[in-house]
Amino acid sequence: GACVGGYAEGSGTLTWTHNGTVNSIYRGPVSKGRMSGPGSIEAPGRFTYTGTFDALGNATGSGTIEYADGVGVYKGGVRDGQVPWQVPF
């Protein structure tokens, strides 16, 4: 997406890397440089979350987390990036 006032705005893909390795990939709308609305974020080799992000970029609402290590799939409520039994991602 485009930049407005120095911030990413619109739909697109955000990719975070560390030392040349991809840490996470977000696909969906961005508002004021933050993930916002329906989208998905993937942490390769760890998990993929598909659901809604609030105006602060936190996973909030109903969503699905698919774990890459075979732990399984969580479908249900997410608030401020947390499911009832998990620390924030």
N, C-alpha and C positions, 0 to 999 in steps of 0.2 A: 504494500500500500504506500500511499504518499506520506509526506511529512507536513504537518500543519503546526506552526509556531514552535518548530524544533522537535516535535513529537510524532512518532508513527501514528497514522490514522487510516482507517479503512480495513478491508479484509486482506489477509496475506499470510505469510509464514515468517515466524521469528525463530532463529536458531541460535542457541547459546553453546559456546565451545570453551574448552580449557586446554591449553597446550596442544591445540590442533585436534582434540577429540570432542566430538559432539556430546554435550551433556543432556540437552533437551531440545525438542522441536515443538513449537506451538503453531497450530493452523486454525485460523478463524479471525473474527473481527478484533480490531485494536482501537482503543479510544484513549487519547492523550498518552500514548506510549505504553498502555497497559492492556493485557488480555481483557476482553469485555464481551459478554454475551455468550452464545453457543459456540463451542470450539472443542479442540482436543489438544492435549499435550502428551508427548511421548518422551520418556527417559529411556533411551535404548538399553536393553538388557535388564531393565528394572520394572517399568510399568507404562501403561497408557491410560490416561483419564479422558473420557469423553463426557461432556456435560456443559454446565453453565459456569461462567466466571462473572463475579460482581465488578463494580466500577473500580475497585482497588486491585483487581487482578487475582482475587482469591477464588478457588473452586468453591461454589456455593449452589445449593439446590439439589436436584436429582441428577445423579450421574452414574457412570460405570467405570470401574477401575479394573483393568486386566493386568495381572501380574505376570511378568516374563519368566519367573523362576518356578512356575508350576504351582504356586500357592493357590491360584484360582482366580475367580472373578467376584468383585463386589458390586452389587447394584443397589442403590438406595440413596439416602440423604447424605449430603456433604455440606459442611458449614465451615467457612474460613479455612478451607484447604484441609479439613480433617474429617475423617469418618469416625464414628463413635469409639472405636478401639485403637486408633492410630494417631501418631504424631503428624504434624503438618508435612505436606510434600510440597 
